[in-house]
Amino acid sequence: MSSGLPPLVYHPCYSELNLPATHRYPIGKYRTLYQALLDLGVPASHFTSAQPITAEQLKLIHCPEYVQALCQGTIDAKAMRRIGFPWSEQLIQRSLTSLGGTLKTAELALSEGLAVHLSGGYHHAFYAAGSGFCLFNDLAFTAAMLSKQGTGPILIFDLDVHQGDGTAQIFSHNKDIITASIHCEKNFPARKQNSDWDIGVSPDCSDTAYLEAVAQSLESLLNWYQPELVIYDAGVDVHQNDDLGLLQLSTSTVAKRDLFVLEHCRQRNIAVAAVIGGGYQRDLDALTAVHLQLFKAAFTLSGSSLGREIKT
């Protein structure tokens, strides 16, 4: 790894998905974020390339019939509409690769202390159904794989603006994997699931109140569960300019949030695997600027001067 930089995981296929021009999912954001990091001075050789998992591996957390129907393209049209993407082999390969990327990020975090994935956060995927642009649940898959290998406890700390309903449902009876979600209460999904820790904030939640909720939640969860690994979903759809967010949080607040989460975990020698999560501004440059706050925090904690090059 390059000196002073945490491990970063990426694959070009993340943005290689043909969608209608009017589709609300900003599929180009992964490529734009990768290019922004290159422009900052991160060497291309520093990125670890994500590798796809297999459909068979998915059965660890997903229904075999659901996996087969989705991977083979025989899934019901209504089920695909709930997911929100048109079916394609390209979509399946992209999804399998993204799951492999989050798993690799967590493995690197366990060895290096901190790692960041330029994708991930597909928390609306349930055991037997997809939803909200999520086919398969990378957070749940990674936690389940590592737990099976003896890592634990594992905390999934989800700060995407939407509740991590699929993750909560998958681990509703698992005591070794702790699910936590701080989200906008009046946003998708309409029907919330029960995480181990849920805080639904109102659309008019202030920056200060939001940061207090994050701090109090993380401190409590780390004290109670003493996790070996935190999988952090750093969704930026909490931002005031997000098309689907409903909250009014500033870029500065996102930056403070990300730095607090990473710093607080690392001060306790808890490994952190971070994924970029949701973000739906149609202006990709503006969206990238908010996603970069996670990398600013990671670079700063790792001692890289590149953190100072990212504007807040």
PyMOL commands that set and color helices and strands:
alter all, ss='L'
color gray80, all
select helices_A, chain A and resi 12-15+29-40+44-46+55-58+64-72+77-83+89-112+138-148+165-170+207-225+251-267+284-301+305-309
alter helices_A, ss='H'
color red, helices_A
select strands_A, chain A and resi 8-10+47-49+114-117+154-158+177-184+197-201+229-233+271-275
alter strands_A, ss='S'
color yellow, strands_A
deselect
rebuild
show_as cartoon
